[in-house]
Amino acid sequence: MLRSLARLLAWVVSVTFRLAFVVAVVGLAAGFAFGGGDLPTSVDELGDDVHRLGDAAGDGIGELGRLG
């Protein structure tokens, strides 16, 4: 029982990471293609982008938590 629960949890985590990667790649491609964005030119600018992405992911997880 515990082994099957661990496998299920591992599968869910694996699928979640794969989906997050796909969404990130598609989002970056769409942002550059349609948003007219450019690549970050400094470490600070890249850090700001990553920070905003983390905030957006946290907000999305919070929204999912409210649905249940």
C-alpha positions in Angstrom: 0.0 0.0 0.0 2.7 2.4 1.0 4.8 1.5 -2.0 1.9 2.2 -4.4 1.2 5.5 -2.7 4.9 6.5 -3.1 4.8 5.5 -6.8 1.7 7.6 -7.3 3.3 10.6 -5.6 6.5 10.2 -7.7 4.4 10.1 -10.8 2.4 13.2 -9.9 5.6 15.1 -9.1 7.2 13.9 -12.4 4.2 15.0 -14.4 4.0 18.3 -12.6 7.6 19.1 -13.4 7.2 18.1 -17.0 4.2 20.3 -17.4 5.9 23.2 -15.7 8.9 22.8 -18.1 6.6 22.7 -21.2 4.6 25.7 -20.0 7.8 27.7 -19.3 9.2 26.9 -22.8 5.9 27.8 -24.5 5.6 30.9 -22.4 9.1 32.1 -23.3 8.6 31.4 -26.9 5.2 33.2 -27.0 6.6 36.1 -25.0 9.5 36.6 -27.5 7.3 36.0 -30.5 4.3 38.1 -29.6 5.4 40.3 -26.8 8.3 41.9 -28.6 10.5 41.0 -25.6 14.2 40.8 -25.7 16.7 38.7 -23.8 17.8 40.0 -20.4 21.0 41.9 -20.7 22.2 41.7 -17.1 22.1 39.4 -14.2 19.9 41.9 -12.3 17.4 41.9 -15.1 17.3 38.1 -15.3 16.9 38.0 -11.5 13.9 40.3 -11.7 12.3 38.1 -14.5 12.8 35.0 -12.4 11.4 36.7 -9.3 8.3 37.8 -11.2 7.9 34.2 -12.6 8.1 32.8 -9.1 5.4 35.3 -7.9 3.1 34.3 -10.8 3.6 30.6 -10.1 2.8 31.2 -6.4 -0.4 33.1 -7.3 -1.4 30.3 -9.7 -1.0 27.7 -7.0 -3.0 29.8 -4.6 -5.8 30.0 -7.1 -5.8 26.2 -7.5 -6.0 25.9 -3.7 -9.1 28.0 -3.6 -10.9 25.9 -6.2 -10.8 22.8 -3.9 
